[in-house]
Amino acid sequence: MKKNSTPLIQQDTLIESIIKQIVMIVFSVVTIFPILRIISVSLRPGDRLLSTSLRIIPLDATWDNYITLISNGKFFLWIWNSAIITLITAVIGLSIAAFSAYAVSRWKFRGRSALLLFLLGTQMIPAAMLIIPLFIIATKLSLVNTYSGIILAYSVQAVPFSIWILKGYYDTIPRSLEEAAEIDGAPKMYIFFKIILPLTLPALAVAFLFNFMSSWNEFMLASIMLRKSTMHPWTLGLRDLQGQYQTAWGQYSAGSVLISIPVVFLFYKSSRFLVSGLTMGSVKE
């Protein structure tokens, strides 16, 4: 019986393994191919978007598109604007969400369940539906064409999701830790900042990354809220490379490659921390 059952299990495992590897290869190719094409276009002379060659690095590869893009002076202005908007949005959204999530996790109050359902429901609304209401609010508050207006709009979108992430993680932290600190005479704020927040670092990192990425890559709301070219983030800056009759595809691709570098670096550095932190959180109970 053992000789008959063992090969069957091994055969099923082998088939599953092959299927998984094929699926992973297909998804990897689908994911990597556009990135390689962008790199290829950025290295071509001029603005050649299409080519019959399958070479990733063309024979006449050149750095002219990168040099031209960097030397015009606007590229670093776009990066600066995006960095200001993104970092402030991430910090504000994370701060609000950290306090709010702790409140809904630890305290029972009337309307708590309705509040959580409302916050969850806001994530079901397409982002495009929020553009007009946010623009009207920003206009009434005279926040159009200001960093404050776009940061406020981004924070409104980011906070509900962050609250749900942090609330779920707060729930996994034993209340006995806080009760022991209270018995020792520690005040509430000390418990929150010195005990709870350090234990919540993995969830804070996830929420920060979500806020960062959603603001860094946003386009539609920025195109309406920020009309001054000197305030454009990189998403609007690259759009300006598209003319009515001609588009600088080479510079457009070069900018896409350069902009992706800090994001890839951030994910690379944070991924190891996130994985280790989430593993620690899973055994707190």
Secondary structure, DSSP 8 states (H G I E B T S, - for coil): -HHHHHHHHHHHHHHHHHHHHHHHHHHHHHHHHHHHHHHHHHTSSTT----S---SS-TT--SHHHHHHHHTSHHHHHHHHHHHHHHHHHHHHHHHHHHHHHHHHH---TTHHHHHHHHHHHTTS-GGGGHHHHHHHHHHTT-TTSHHHHHHHHHHHHHHHHHHHHHHHHHHS-HHHHHHHHHTT--HHHHIIIIIHHHTHHHHHHHHHHHHHHHHT--HHHHHH---GGG--HHHHHHTTB-SS-B-HHHHHHHHHHHHHHHHHHHHHHHHHHHHHHHHHTT--
